[in-house]
Amino acid sequence: MKNTFTFSGTKTGSGRSARARGMPVSFFNLKKGLSTEEVLKVMGAAFAEVGDSLVYNLEDRGYPLRLRLFFADGFLNDFYCYRGDL
């Protein structure tokens, strides 16, 4: 499955929530509160499972990009996108 990854909005600083920075609070058709099963239906199998999170490798953009989805009590609680080579 090929997902399209886009961010829109304005990045205004660090240490604040995505909503406060003007970043979207959902992407890849994922929203906070989805169950683990619902996330797996959308994203497919994860690259890795680390504790209560799933890690996905995203389409190459000239550098490795990863998406880490954090779950609390079986529901999506937070997500981060970061360079996988740093």
ABEGO torsion letter per residue (X at the ends): XBBBBBBBEBBAEBGBBAAAAGBBABBGGBBBGBBAAAAAAAAEBBABBBEABBBBBBBBAGBBBBBBBBBBGGBBABBBBBBAAX
